[in-house]
């Protein structure tokens, strides 16, 4: 039908719908379905759960697997494809066929567990395996399985055997009850297992919906009223068969079945019980053989009262009755009452003669087979067990009779009650009692003269009939305890005040209803036997309230919003009957969905702590209501959340109620921080290579136990941080070089100092000290209270260069060429006492710039640039260096100076130049006074190189004093003897004469 509908649509429209909805009416998606839950099943009984899959393509047979999900674990149970799928707890049961899967079709299976265990409870997941391709649909479905206790009870308390004759009535009773918390129905069936029956046959059933159904083969008897079944009270199921037949012989028992309605509205059998059997023997009534006869007795049906007529009929069956003579005697309690002899003569025995004379009694033969004894006004003493004794007799020739054989009828009991008299009965009892308390009913009796007996009866509601509870004879003997009360602590007694008292030791809710007190008065007959003279009764209703209906539980506290480290008192108040209580305290932390147990108190007094006992205190008070007080002596943030108490009520170790209180939220607040910070100045100026100290002080704390975490920021980046344990860690702002120059010191307790060693100009900037105050809560956890910060600007300036080298200019005339000359380099001042120096001497000559001739490094390494002679280095003091040039030749003359560089070593063991200065120039030339001779005339041109023609190689030269300076500095003069001298003049382009 769906396919035909689909064909009417345009293909494009179907494709569009498929894209929008991912599925349509023509093509389905994978869908696994399992029997809807929750399912309640009884421990020890089987369960079958179906699971099927639809909407799949591919192979027609699908594989399934079942998984049992517990709160914290998933347990593989069984699979159709993997024999090793099951966990160990299921493996043996699978091998023993206690758990198995039955395939109903290619897409449907039935999981069966033959014997449910408590551990089988949980969420049962049915999953079909993915066969490839894209996942499309739901491949699993689950249902909840609850395993409950077996509380169904069924019992038969009557005689284990009965012997009846055909036509006799049969009445049997069985008791059935269930105490499960779930809503269930009961069905009860009476069975008959005859000798020739292979299996027992159901006689009649009272179904779960209270309809009566006869079993196969018993329909006619049911319609004829020969078979019926009544429910008496809540627990008694009575089978009645007024006239049994020979075919009814066998073992009678009843079977109870407990039913529950599943969420799919279907009824499922969850438990069953079978009672013990009563073996019923039924004697067949047949015409006697020749020479034999049989006797039957039938009395008037009760109930009979004093004054009513009583008929007792004896019937004799024999072949060819007219040819027989019978003597019939009526017996009561084995004592003769009356007799009709073979000749038809009536004889009354003992006291019955007077009653015959008073026309109260008579006995007649009504037919060939029947003999009737009639008591027109029955008395209480007429009750008892009656029988017929029949003798077959032959007549002798002399007219007398000779006894041949005797037959006795079956006995039949006749009951006669006394008529009402002045006896009065008044019942007294409470209108309501609590489940588990003793139920007492008082029956006050008045207007009596003789001994009294009492019988107690009970019915649950107006539609039910009364059933026996217990009786007390006029002799004071308790007996006739009802079937429902066989295992109950029930008793009745006669108080000295004349009242009868019924007492049920531990009442149940099923004891609610009406109670009847039946009191009988007894009199003593002339023969000394007791006679029931009168009976009175009264009934009254009582309610037995369940413990749960009377219990009220509340949770409250005077303070639910408290500062941290303050006490919290939670009061769980229980109002209700005095029963044993079990209490469980539960806690759900704030922003959490998980509820945990703090402690449990069992109904026997054992305390089990789930949380740390040191964090809580417990007290119990029972003035009128019961108060369970949970104290949190020092509240912490971990104890902030929602609290509840659960109270379970017990009576004799049986749980009667479970009530959970209202939730109560507790808020734990942090203390208000009092912290304040102080920094001496907001700006710090210093110079390079000095140590900068940045102060950050906590001037006020919230408590004496406060701790702090410190973070120093350089700009927006973290420089270093110190945790609560004073462990310092460097941040990204502290590079490899810088982290060797910075450290943090704690002075006193709350002063935190950042020290930057050998500061540089790059260290300038904004520094922030962030201080976070922490307190320790009662559970030992540290929590943040407040965060504050102060800022300080660091300004690093270069130091003034205090390096000064002696700058006086000098002129040296070298007279002793072999001794040479010394050039001093004197440092007059320095920038730092920790600095070292590098000294370099340079020489300048005409037509050349200064050239380095010698270097003394800061490490003490010496280097000479003159290869043809050894220069002599001297260091007479820390700030005095000198260089000696020996064996002077013309090339050694010139303009000398020293260059000094000042160095200092940083904290990172690196050298940094901090100053540089140069000395004054020293002019060095040979002394020529001793070489003066006849004057030579030299004409100088603008060319700085002058060639001289010397007239006398040994002549000495000197410039006339009155001549003006000539030539720029550094002019080299050469002459034919290849004597090179340096001449420095103060003016250029002037003709000079050298003599």
Secondary structure, DSSP 4 states (H G I P E B T S, - for coil): -HHHHHHTS-HHHHHHHHHHHS--SSS--EEEEE--S-EEEETTS-EEEEEEEES--S-SPPPEEEEEE-SS-EEEEEESS-TT-S-HHHHHHHHTTSEEEEEEETTEEEEEESS--GGG-EEEEEEEPP-SS---EE-EEEEEEEEE----EEE--S-SEEEEETT--EEEEEEEE---SS-EEEEEEEEEE-TT-SS-EEEEEE-TTS-EEEPTT-HHHHHTTS-EEEEETTTEEEEEESS--GGG-EEEEEEEEEEEE-TTS-EEEEEEEEPPPEEEEEEPP-PPPTT-EEEEEEE--S-EETTS-EEEEEEEEETTGGG-EEEEEEEETTEEEEEE-TT--EEE-TTHHHHHHTTSEEEEE-SSSEEEEEESS--GGG-EEEEEEEEEEEE-TTS-EEEEEEEEPPPEEE-EEPPP-S-EEEEE--SEEETTSPEEEEEEEES--S-EEEEEEEESSTTS--EEEEEE-TTS-EE---GGGTTS-EEEEE-TTSEEEEEESS--GGG-EEEEEEEEEEEE-TTS-EEEEEEEEEEEEEEEE-HHHH-EEEEE-S-SEEETT--EEEEEEEESSS-EEEEEEEEEETT---EEEEEEE-TTS-EEESS-GGG-EEEEEESSSEEEEEEESS--GGG-EEEEEEEEEEETTEEEEEEE---EEEEEEPPPP--EEE-S-SEEEEETTS-EEEEEEEEE-SSTT-EEEEEEEETTEEEEEE-TT--EEE-TTS-TTGGGTEEEEEETTTEEEEEESS--GGG-EEEEEEEEEEEE-TTS-EEEEEEEEEEEEEEEEPPP---EE----EEEEE--TTT-EEEEEEEEE-S-TT-EEEEEEEEE-TTS--EEEEEE-TTS-EEE--SSS--EEEEEETTEEEEEE-S--GGG-EEEEEEEEEEEE-TTS-EEEEEEEEPPPEEEEE--GGG--S-------SSS-EEE--S-TT----B-TTSPP-S-TTEEEEETT---EEE--SSSS----B-
